[in-house]
Amino acid sequence: MNVSIICIGKLKETYWTDAVKEYSKRLGKYCTLSINELKEERLPDHASVAQEIAVKQEEGKSLLKQIKANAFVIALEIQGKNLSSEDFAKKIEQLALEGKSEIAFIIGGSLGLSDEVLERADYGLSFSKMTFPHQMMRVILLEQIYRCFKINKNETYHK
């Protein structure tokens, strides 16, 4: 299975990059992982609603260009479906059984995802009603993807 994470913004802090490296290494046993970091658009202080919409649209265009045509797209969004780790594992397993070998997870910038990206998504996934920094969300997502493969292989890790 090919898993891609397409996200806005680059990781700068060592603790985030170290965590991403660790989970990327662990996932190598289960899938082919790619992480595509895209440029975060500049947002002026005290931006207007119109400026915020423009930034989301620009970031959305960048995200959409990176999605493979045959990818099953899972958008991380607050309005998405909340799943337990076990249900997330079942979802990924079901996609594999349906022959979906390309899964793309989309993480937006600080303003979220554009309507165009949400329309392209095949599934909306929410980890919480809370808002998390996109750097942290990337690590949480990688950990949950790793956990899902461990669950599906009946390997110890998930408790």
C-alpha positions as CSV (number, residue, x, y, z in Angstrom):
1,M,0.0,0.0,0.0
2,N,1.2,3.5,-0.8
3,V,0.4,6.1,1.8
4,S,1.1,9.7,1.2
5,I,0.7,12.7,3.5
6,I,0.2,15.9,1.7
7,C,0.5,18.8,4.1
8,I,0.9,22.6,4.3
9,G,3.9,23.8,6.1
10,K,7.4,22.5,6.9
11,L,8.5,21.0,10.2
12,K,11.2,23.2,11.7
13,E,11.6,22.0,15.3
14,T,13.8,19.0,15.8
15,Y,11.4,17.2,18.1
16,W,8.8,17.1,15.3
17,T,11.2,16.0,12.7
18,D,12.6,13.3,14.9
19,A,9.1,12.0,15.7
20,V,8.3,11.9,11.9
21,K,11.5,10.1,11.1
22,E,10.8,7.5,13.8
23,Y,7.3,6.7,12.6
24,S,8.4,6.9,9.0
25,K,11.0,4.3,9.7
26,R,8.6,2.1,11.6
27,L,6.0,2.3,8.8
28,G,8.6,1.1,6.2
29,K,7.7,-2.4,7.2
30,Y,4.0,-2.0,6.3
31,C,3.7,0.5,3.4
32,T,5.5,2.9,1.1
33,L,5.2,6.3,2.8
34,S,5.7,9.7,1.2
35,I,5.4,13.1,2.9
36,N,4.9,16.1,0.7
37,E,5.3,19.4,2.5
38,L,3.9,22.4,0.6
39,K,4.5,26.1,1.1
40,E,2.4,27.8,3.7
41,E,0.9,31.0,2.2
42,R,1.6,34.2,4.1
43,L,-1.3,35.6,6.0
44,P,-1.1,39.3,7.1
45,D,-1.8,40.1,10.8
46,H,-5.5,41.0,11.3
47,A,-6.3,39.5,7.9
48,S,-9.8,40.1,6.5
49,V,-12.2,37.2,5.8
50,A,-11.5,37.7,2.0
51,Q,-7.7,37.4,2.6
52,E,-8.2,34.2,4.7
53,I,-10.4,32.7,1.9
54,A,-7.7,33.6,-0.7
55,V,-5.0,31.9,1.4
56,K,-7.1,28.7,1.8
57,Q,-7.8,28.7,-1.9
58,E,-4.1,29.1,-2.8
59,E,-3.1,26.3,-0.4
60,G,-6.0,24.2,-1.7
61,K,-4.7,24.6,-5.3
62,S,-1.2,23.4,-4.2
63,L,-2.7,20.4,-2.3
64,L,-4.9,19.4,-5.2
65,K,-2.0,19.4,-7.7
66,Q,-0.2,16.8,-5.5
67,I,-3.0,14.3,-5.3
68,K,-2.7,11.3,-7.6
69,A,-5.8,10.7,-9.8
70,N,-6.3,7.2,-8.4
71,A,-5.8,8.1,-4.7
72,F,-8.4,7.6,-2.1
73,V,-8.2,10.9,-0.3
74,I,-8.7,11.3,3.4
75,A,-9.0,14.9,4.5
76,L,-8.2,15.7,8.1
77,E,-11.0,18.0,9.1
78,I,-12.8,19.0,12.3
79,Q,-16.2,18.1,10.7
80,G,-15.0,14.7,9.7
81,K,-15.9,11.3,11.2
82,N,-14.4,10.5,14.6
83,L,-13.0,6.9,14.7
84,S,-11.5,4.8,17.4
85,S,-8.0,3.4,16.5
86,E,-9.7,0.0,15.9
87,D,-12.3,1.5,13.5
88,F,-9.5,3.5,11.7
89,A,-7.6,0.2,11.3
90,K,-10.8,-1.4,9.9
91,K,-11.3,1.5,7.5
92,I,-7.7,1.1,6.1
93,E,-8.1,-2.6,5.9
94,Q,-11.4,-2.2,4.0
95,L,-9.8,0.2,1.5
96,A,-7.1,-2.4,0.9
97,L,-9.7,-5.1,0.3
98,E,-11.4,-2.8,-2.2
99,G,-8.2,-2.5,-4.1
100,K,-7.4,1.0,-3.1
101,S,-3.6,0.9,-3.0
102,E,-3.0,4.7,-3.0
103,I,-4.2,6.6,0.1
104,A,-3.5,10.3,0.5
105,F,-4.0,12.0,3.8
106,I,-4.4,15.8,3.5
107,I,-3.5,18.2,6.3
108,G,-4.3,21.8,5.8
109,G,-2.6,24.9,7.1
110,S,-3.7,27.0,10.0
111,L,-6.9,28.0,8.3
112,G,-7.9,24.5,7.4
113,L,-8.8,23.1,4.0
114,S,-10.5,24.9,1.0
115,D,-13.9,23.8,-0.2
116,E,-12.3,22.4,-3.3
117,V,-10.1,20.1,-1.3
118,L,-13.0,18.9,0.8
119,E,-15.0,18.2,-2.3
120,R,-12.1,16.1,-3.7
121,A,-11.8,14.1,-0.5
122,D,-13.4,10.7,-0.4
123,Y,-13.5,10.7,3.3
124,G,-13.3,13.3,6.1
125,L,-11.5,12.2,9.3
126,S,-11.5,14.1,12.6
127,F,-9.2,13.3,15.5
128,S,-11.0,15.6,17.8
129,K,-13.2,18.7,17.9
130,M,-10.2,20.5,19.2
131,T,-7.8,22.3,16.9
132,F,-4.1,21.1,16.8
133,P,-1.1,22.6,15.2
134,H,-0.5,21.0,11.8
135,Q,3.0,20.0,12.9
136,M,1.6,18.0,15.8
137,M,-1.2,16.6,13.7
138,R,1.3,15.1,11.3
139,V,3.0,13.2,14.2
140,I,-0.4,12.1,15.6
141,L,-1.5,10.9,12.1
142,L,1.7,9.0,11.5
143,E,1.4,7.3,14.9
144,Q,-2.2,6.3,14.2
145,I,-1.3,4.9,10.8
146,Y,1.4,2.9,12.4
147,R,-1.0,1.7,15.1
148,C,-3.5,0.7,12.4
149,F,-1.1,-1.5,10.6
150,K,0.0,-3.1,13.9
151,I,-3.7,-3.7,14.7
152,N,-4.4,-5.2,11.3
153,K,-1.4,-7.5,11.6
154,N,-2.4,-8.6,15.1
155,E,1.0,-7.4,16.4
156,T,1.5,-6.1,19.9
157,Y,1.6,-2.4,20.3
158,H,-2.0,-1.4,20.6
159,K,-3.4,-1.8,24.1
